[in-house]
């Protein structure tokens, strides 16, 4: 596993998640002040990145207009991706 700064637009979010607006706002304030402290988890499958967790951090970075997000990247085969989508 490695930690990278990935372009936000390179991460596919195949599952729609509901976010808490207050939590997103608090994260936006924190990230703007001290930066992103905790990476999101991302699967890399066949050169594509898929995010399933960290939806509040992802949305906060997106709303702040940041070009990248810090992510823990784990390579996985398509069979693992399919398990996440099931």
C-alpha positions in Angstrom: 0.0 0.0 0.0 1.2 3.5 -0.8 0.1 7.0 0.0 -0.3 9.4 -3.0 -1.8 12.7 -3.8 -4.3 11.7 -6.5 -6.3 14.1 -8.8 -9.8 14.2 -7.5 -11.2 13.7 -11.0 -9.2 10.5 -11.4 -11.1 8.8 -8.6 -14.3 7.0 -9.5 -17.0 6.9 -6.8 -19.3 4.1 -8.0 -21.5 4.1 -4.9 -23.6 7.1 -4.0 -23.3 8.0 -0.4 -25.2 10.5 1.7 -23.0 13.0 3.5 -23.7 15.1 6.6 -23.4 18.8 5.5 -22.2 19.8 8.9 -19.4 17.3 8.9 -18.4 18.3 5.4 -18.3 22.0 6.5 -16.2 21.2 9.5 -13.8 19.2 7.4 -13.6 22.0 4.9 -12.6 24.4 7.6 -10.0 22.0 9.0 -8.5 21.1 5.6 -8.4 24.8 4.7 -6.5 25.6 7.9 -4.2 22.6 8.5 -4.5 20.4 5.4 -5.9 16.9 5.0 -4.7 14.9 7.9 -6.2 11.4 7.1 -5.9 9.9 3.6 -8.9 8.3 2.0 -8.7 4.6 0.9 -8.7 3.9 -2.8 -8.5 0.7 -4.8 -6.4 0.7 -8.0 -7.8 -1.8 -10.4 -6.3 -2.0 -13.9 -5.0 1.5 -13.7 -8.2 3.0 -12.5 -8.9 4.4 -9.0 -12.1 3.6 -7.1 -13.1 5.3 -3.8 -15.5 3.7 -1.4 -14.7 5.4 1.9 -13.8 8.9 2.9 -16.9 10.4 1.3 -16.9 13.4 3.6 -13.2 14.2 3.1 -13.7 13.7 -0.7 -16.6 16.1 -0.8 -14.8 18.6 1.4 -11.7 18.6 -0.9 -14.0 18.9 -3.9 -15.9 21.8 -2.5 -12.7 23.6 -1.6 -11.6 23.3 -5.3 -8.5 21.3 -4.5 -7.0 19.5 -7.5 -5.8 16.5 -5.4 -6.6 14.4 -2.4 -4.3 12.3 -0.3 -5.1 8.6 -0.6 -3.9 5.2 0.6 -3.8 3.3 -2.7 -4.1 -0.5 -2.7 -3.8 -2.5 -5.9 -6.4 -5.1 -6.3 -7.8 -7.4 -9.0 -11.2 -6.9 -10.6 -12.6 -9.7 -8.4 -12.0 -7.5 -5.3 -13.6 -4.5 -7.0 -16.6 -6.7 -7.8 -16.9 -7.6 -4.1 -17.1 -3.9 -3.2 -19.8 -3.3 -5.8 -22.0 -6.3 -4.7 
